[in-house]
Amino acid sequence: MMRFLRNNGWVVGLSVLFVVLSIATKVIQPQYGAGDFGSLVSAVLPYAFAVAAQTVVVIAGGIDLSVAAMMALTSVTAAAMMAGASEEYALFVVPFVLAMGLTLGAVNGILIVVTRVPDIVVTLATLFMLQGAALLVLGAPGGGSAEWLRSLIVGTVPIPGVPGSVTAWFPKALLLLVILLCIVWIPLKRSRLGLSIYAIGSSELAAFRSGVPVARTKILAYAFSGLFAAMGGISLTMSTGIGSPIPGPYLLASVAAVVLGGVVLGGGRGGLLGPIIAVFVLRLVRTDLTLLAIDPNVTAIVEGSIMVAVVMFGAFITMRSRSS
């Protein structure tokens, strides 16, 4: 047990913080129930995929400023393709959009590797390009979504033999999130590619001298980031039933959750579980402020201040580790 706590102390601490915030939420709003928790998970869903996209890149020693714009583009593409189409047509749309996200992420990686321009500059440029492309696909919020897709995140999961009061607290959206992240992340982390991603994040030069294909690994890291961003875009369309070409507040939130989740901004250390719990913590803080009837403008200031403080703290830790 002590070894587990030493290796996963940060994640355990975040889990305890989430439980404390959940208890505080129940105290603030005694009527807070399963339906409210389901709404929280549905709201967290696109943020969680944005965090997953950012996590892969940060572990590889980079950063992706185009995550939110890529989510917007994939969301409007899915919504535009499914508008007025049959339910079965979505079976083609979903893999197409996922492949689109994978390709766009790989393009980011190729541009960074070939041009040798810092990733923050390249992804800033692609951010504007993807924003423009999203507005070309849909000039205003619109489109549609297949009903069977929307049903995947609405309601709770019925479990045979388990009391209804228990299953009522397990939303479909949470099950979908866990399944999709596990399908991609667990095989990736345990593969040779996953080890290479951690290696180039720790030291690109040392990884190169050890025979790690640095360029290919970096491109694939950004490709997986694009894949997660596409999942986030589809989840946006599933949640709202339409696509919006305006990127949401996912960029800073993803960076803040990655840092709060224990991933080092310099790369090479961290995992996905911590950032996912962190994004739940950040969204629950916003929920509590709303339940306390805090002015929405003040809520935005507090939420933004927390994110900025977390990012600055992460940058400070990174500088300390590099100097030592």
N, C-alpha and C positions, 0 to 999 in steps of 0.2 A: 504493500500500500504506500509506504513512504517513497519507494522508487517511482511509483506511478505519479505521486504528487509532485516529485521533483521534476519529472519529465513533462508533466502536463499541468503545472501549477497555474500558468496564465489562463488556460482554458477553464480549469476548475474555478478560479477566481471570478471569471466572467459569468460562469454558470450560477455561482452564488449571487452575484450582483443581479442577474436576471430574475432569480427567485425573489430576492429582496424587493426589487422593483415591482414584481407581480403582486406581492403581498401589499405593498404600498398602494398599488392600483386598486386592489380590492377594498382597502381601507378608505381610500378617497371616494370610490364609487362601489358601495356594497352590492349594487345590482349588476356589476360587471360579471358577465357569464360567458358561456360557450360561444354564443353568437358574436360577442365582441372580440373574443380571442380569434375566431375565424376571420373576422374583418381585419384584425391586426396581421394575421399571416398573409392574407390576400394583398394587403398593402406592402408587406415586406418582400413579397415574391420577386418583383422586378429589381428591387434593391439587392437582394441576395445574389441574383445572377450577375448584376453589375459588379458586386464585390468579388464573386468567383472569377470574373474576367480580369479584374485588376490584380487579384492575388497571384495568378499564374505569372503575369508579366513582372510584378514586383519581386517575386522569388527569383526570377531570372535576372534581376538586377536592373530592370527598366521601369518604365511607367507609360501608361496609355491614356492620353487626354481625349481620345476619340470614342471612348466607351459609350457615353450617353448619346452621341450623335449616331453611332452605329446601331444602338438600340432603336432610335427613332426611325432610321432608314429601314431596318428589318421589320419594325412594327407596321409602318405604312405600306410596305411592300406586301406583307401578309394580308393586311386589311383590304388593300386594293384588289388583290388577286381573289380573295374570298367573297368580295361584295357581289351579291346576286348569284353566286355560284352554288352548285349542289353541295350537299354535306360530304359526299365522297371526294369532291375535288380538293378538300383540305388535306386528304391523305397525300396528295402531291405537293401541296403548298408548303407544308411543314418541313419535309426534308429539303425542299428547294431553298427555303429561307435559311435553314441551318447551314447548308452548303455555301450559301451566299455569305453568311457571317464568317465561316471558316476561311473562305477565299479573301474577303476583305481584310481579315486579321493577318493572313499570310502576306498580303500586299504591303501592309504596314511593316512587317518584319523584313521583307525583301528591300523596301526602300531604306530602312535603317541600316541593313547590312551592306547594301551596294553603295549607297551614297556616303556612309560613315558620318552622317549628320546625327547629332544627339536625338535620342528617341522623343524627348519632350518637344523638340522643334518639328520633327516629322509628324507626330501624332496631332500636334496643334494644327498643322496644315491640313491633314486629312479630316480633322474635326470640321473645319469650314467646308471642305469638299462634300463630306457626308451630309452636313446640314443642308447644303444647296440641293443635293440629290434627293433628300427627303421631301423638300418643298416641290421639286419637280414631279415626284410621284403623286403627292397629295398636297395641294395648295392650302388646304384647311382640314381640320379633323373630319374624318369620314371613313368610308369603307364598311367592312363588316367582318363577322367571325362566324365560323361554323358552330352550331349549337352543341355538338358533341365535344368540341374543344372547350367551350365555356363551362360545360358541365363537369369537366375534370377538376375545376378549382372551386366549385360551388357545393356547399354542404359538407357533411362529415363522412367518415369511412365506416361503414357497417362491418363489425367484426363478430362472427358467429360465436356465441357463448359468452360474450362480454356484455355487461349491463349497458343499457342505452345511455345512462348518465356518464359513463366513462367514454364511450365512443363519441359522444357529443362534443368532447373536448379535443378530438383529433380530426382537424380539417383535412379535406382532400388536397387543398393547396400545399399543406405541409408534407403530405405523403408524396405528392408529385415532386416537390423540391428535393426531398431526401433521395428519391429514386434517381432523378436525373443527375444530381451531383455525384452520387455514388457510382453510377454507370460510367461517368467520364473521369472523375478525379481519382478514385481508388486504383484502377488499372494504370492510369497515367503516373501516379506517384510511385507505384511499385515497379514500373518499367525502367528500362535503360534510359529512355528519353527523360523520365522524371528525375533520375539521378543526375543526368546531364544538365537539366534545368537548374537544379540546386547547385551543381558544380560551377556553372558559369556565373551564377549569382554570387557565390562565395568569392571566386577569383577567376575572372575570364582568362587571364594569362596562365594561371596554374592549370586550369581546365584544358586549355589548348596544348600545353606541354604534356599533359597526361593522355593526349590522344582524343579528347572530346571534340566532335565536329561543332565548333562554336557557332558558325554561321547558320548551319541547318537547325541547330537546337533553338537558336534565337527566333528564327522564322516560325518554327513549329510552336514555340511558346506564344507568339502573337496570334498564330492561327487558332490555337485553343482558346485564347482570350476572345477572339472574334466569334467562336462557336458559343461560348457562354453569353456573350453580348446578344447574339441572335436568339438564344433561349429567353433572355430578358425582354427582347423586343416582341417575341411571340406571346410571352406572358402578359405584356401590356395590352396587346390586342385581345387576349382572352379575358382579361379583367374588365375592360371597358366596352368591348364589343366593337370598337373602332380603332383607327390608327391616328396618331397625332404627330405631325412633322416637326414639332418643337421639342427639342431634347429636354427631358426632365432634370431634376436636381440630383442626378445619379453620380456625377463625376466626383465632386468633393465628398459626397457621402461614402462613395466606394473607397476613396483613399483614407478617409477617417476610420472607417470600419476595418480596413486592412491593418492600419497601425494599431488601433485599439485591440485588434484580434491577435496581436503578438508577432506580426510579420515585420521583419526589419526592412526599412526602406532601401537599404543598400543591397538587399538580396541575400539569398542563400540560407535563410532561416525562416521558419514558420510553416504553417499549414493552412487548411481551408476551414476547419471546424471553428477555430477561434474567431476569424472574421465573420462567419455566419452568425455566431452567437452575438458578436458585437453589433451587427446590424439590427438584430432583434432588440438589443439593449437601447440603441439610439432611437429606434422607432417607439419603444415603450416610454422613453423619456418624453417624447413629443406627445404621446397619448396622455400621460399624467399631467403635463402642462395644460393640455386642452380640457381635461376633466376638472382641473382647478380653476377653469374659466379665466385663464391668463389671456390677456389681449393677444390676438394672432400675430401682431407685429412684434410684440415682446417675445413670443414663443419662437418666432423665426430668428430673432437676435440671439436668444439663449442657445438654440440648436446650432446656429452658425458659430457661436463662440466656442461651444463644446468641440465642434469639428475642427476649428482652427487650432484650438489648444492641443487636441490630440495629435494633429499633423505636426505641429511645432515640437511637441514632446518626442514624436517619432524621429524627426530630423535631428533633434539634440542627441538622442540615444545613438543614432547612426554616426554622428560626428565623433561622439565619445569613443565608440567602438573602433572607428578608423584611426583615431589618434593614438589609441592604446595598441 
